[in-house]
């Protein structure tokens, strides 16, 4: 039996840093540097960010973060599941935890930016009820590598 837990965690802890580094490496292989909008572990400790770590049988296997925008929405950041642990519902569990956190923060809307080459991620977000939207925040408009999505809670 797989024991998956998703809990608030320190993004600067070694196992969280390892997942974030793996995500950075993966995105670096897919996109040009200017198309990656990454927050490092120290930035993920900001007061407006909630970082969640997924563990399977005690081992860190995935992560995700919620950035609370001052205008009243939550932005999903740093979603990642170690490839050898994919297909087990871990990403959905992380997203459920982030949605629960957003509701607890009084947010009624989630937004995210993902890449056009991340077909599995786009499929997950669509299955979870996210729909396409325009660029938001500080993201450049018209970038060919980005897909912007939102979900009302």
Legacy VTK file of the C-alpha trace (Angstrom):
# vtk DataFile Version 3.0
C-alpha trace
ASCII
DATASET POLYDATA
POINTS 153 float
0.000 0.000 0.000
1.334 3.412 -0.945
1.212 5.889 1.884
1.053 9.366 0.306
1.005 12.456 2.496
0.948 16.092 1.417
1.941 18.583 4.096
3.291 22.122 4.445
7.065 21.946 4.390
10.262 23.968 4.306
11.325 24.472 0.669
14.943 24.853 1.789
15.085 21.387 3.375
17.458 19.042 1.490
14.755 16.760 0.078
12.666 19.735 -1.089
15.741 21.364 -2.654
16.466 18.133 -4.518
12.970 18.080 -6.040
13.168 21.758 -6.995
16.597 21.192 -8.591
15.201 18.236 -10.560
12.302 20.414 -11.753
14.713 23.187 -12.774
16.807 20.667 -14.720
13.730 19.255 -16.453
12.414 22.705 -17.426
15.895 23.763 -18.540
15.889 20.906 -21.055
12.492 21.924 -22.456
12.625 25.712 -22.627
14.909 28.676 -23.152
15.944 30.434 -19.914
13.718 33.450 -20.643
10.705 31.122 -20.875
11.233 29.683 -17.373
9.668 31.660 -14.533
11.200 29.949 -11.531
11.234 30.660 -7.820
14.206 29.286 -5.903
13.852 27.615 -2.485
14.615 30.848 -0.603
11.954 32.735 -2.577
9.488 29.958 -1.760
9.874 30.842 1.933
8.287 34.287 1.360
5.327 35.150 3.610
2.890 35.045 0.677
3.821 31.488 -0.362
2.664 28.135 0.998
4.911 25.214 -0.011
3.660 21.624 0.105
5.721 18.467 -0.102
4.319 15.068 -1.063
5.845 12.004 0.530
5.287 8.423 -0.505
6.151 5.953 2.221
8.170 8.730 3.873
10.211 9.713 0.800
9.805 13.173 -0.800
8.375 12.538 -4.272
6.634 15.767 -5.283
6.003 19.391 -4.438
3.873 22.400 -5.229
3.386 25.921 -3.977
0.617 28.487 -3.677
1.525 32.150 -4.063
-1.103 34.472 -2.656
-1.404 37.457 -4.974
-2.334 40.768 -3.303
-5.134 41.214 -5.844
-6.939 38.201 -4.382
-6.105 35.072 -6.367
-3.755 32.189 -5.736
-1.064 31.182 -8.195
0.121 27.592 -8.461
3.927 27.415 -8.607
6.634 24.723 -8.659
4.397 21.698 -9.316
6.537 18.612 -9.761
6.437 14.863 -9.201
9.545 12.715 -9.542
9.110 10.825 -12.852
9.508 7.379 -11.265
6.547 8.141 -8.971
4.177 9.535 -11.611
0.893 7.843 -12.442
-0.006 7.230 -8.801
-2.216 10.260 -8.142
0.505 12.240 -6.385
0.106 15.362 -8.547
-3.661 15.302 -7.969
-3.039 14.969 -4.225
-0.687 17.970 -4.262
-3.210 20.016 -6.240
-5.977 19.042 -3.803
-3.781 20.237 -0.943
-3.064 23.524 -2.712
-6.773 24.056 -3.423
-7.595 23.337 0.217
-4.944 25.850 1.279
-6.326 28.455 -1.152
-9.830 28.042 0.258
-8.456 28.353 3.806
-6.813 31.619 2.721
-10.186 32.874 1.444
-9.216 32.738 -2.218
-11.870 32.087 -4.851
-9.639 31.801 -7.908
-6.484 29.889 -8.800
-4.232 30.746 -11.741
-1.153 29.097 -13.171
1.357 29.320 -15.967
2.663 26.148 -17.520
4.542 25.291 -20.682
3.242 24.186 -24.041
5.644 21.216 -24.015
4.352 19.863 -20.693
1.423 17.939 -22.140
0.929 15.773 -19.055
0.717 18.835 -16.805
-1.738 20.577 -19.131
-3.865 17.419 -19.194
-3.833 17.195 -15.400
-4.874 20.816 -14.995
-7.699 20.425 -17.516
-8.948 17.276 -15.749
-8.952 19.239 -12.492
-11.160 21.955 -13.979
-8.661 24.588 -15.108
-9.488 26.509 -18.283
-7.384 28.737 -20.511
-7.097 32.411 -19.608
-4.944 35.369 -20.577
-1.517 36.218 -19.224
-1.555 37.600 -15.692
0.787 39.160 -13.169
4.278 39.891 -14.447
4.224 37.262 -17.192
4.934 38.571 -20.681
1.993 38.543 -23.083
2.324 36.647 -26.318
5.037 34.196 -25.288
4.767 31.068 -27.414
6.035 28.769 -24.654
3.388 29.596 -22.024
-0.155 28.457 -21.384
-2.148 30.380 -18.774
-4.986 28.703 -16.927
-7.428 29.448 -14.106
-9.989 27.715 -11.949
-12.759 29.185 -9.837
-12.990 27.579 -6.403
LINES 1 154
153 0 1 2 3 4 5 6 7 8 9 10 11 12 13 14 15 16 17 18 19 20 21 22 23 24 25 26 27 28 29 30 31 32 33 34 35 36 37 38 39 40 41 42 43 44 45 46 47 48 49 50 51 52 53 54 55 56 57 58 59 60 61 62 63 64 65 66 67 68 69 70 71 72 73 74 75 76 77 78 79 80 81 82 83 84 85 86 87 88 89 90 91 92 93 94 95 96 97 98 99 100 101 102 103 104 105 106 107 108 109 110 111 112 113 114 115 116 117 118 119 120 121 122 123 124 125 126 127 128 129 130 131 132 133 134 135 136 137 138 139 140 141 142 143 144 145 146 147 148 149 150 151 152
